[in-house]
């Protein structure tokens, strides 16, 4: 068992005017650390660019706008206006990807994964197989698990482009992530049958 460390209170004080920290201790290590800390403090005070603001709660207005753009895209998709749907999804992606860095990355990943997956579907409706595959893969990169639609969409695009081996490998990887998801199992079966017919 390791020895427990003891807590030693050190004689440290802060100058109220300059905010510099000093000590009356003769510890060389402590004095070196305080010199470094005070230099860092001075450097931060003299920065030309402002220090980013402290984290704030998620901007609900931005979240609502992103949701509205996604829903508008879905509405256009249902009407058969696939090009308009692609535009709405693209605007939603721009807004989601421009969130400030201090907002939760998990939130951004979820928003981006959904928007890319939806845009991939719109591209597929227009038979833009390459664009659909790229968007579906971007969706999977943002969110690997729990994203069976994106796995399926890229696999379908690859199959439509005649890239059967890649499609089979991709869907196989999707099945590893999603378990035996029915759509992926069906697509793998379809790809395998097409490969047999070709051979």
Secondary structure, DSSP 8 states (H G I E B T S, - for coil): -----------EEE-TTT--EEE----HHHHHHHHHHHHHHHHHHT-SS----------HHHHHHHHHHHHHHHHHHHTT-HHHHHHHHHHHHHHHHTS-TTS-HHHHHHHHHHHHHHHHHHHHHTT-HHHHHHHHHHHHHH--TT-HHHHHHHHHHHHHTT-HHHHHHHHHHHHHHH-S-HHHHHHHHHHHHHHHHH-
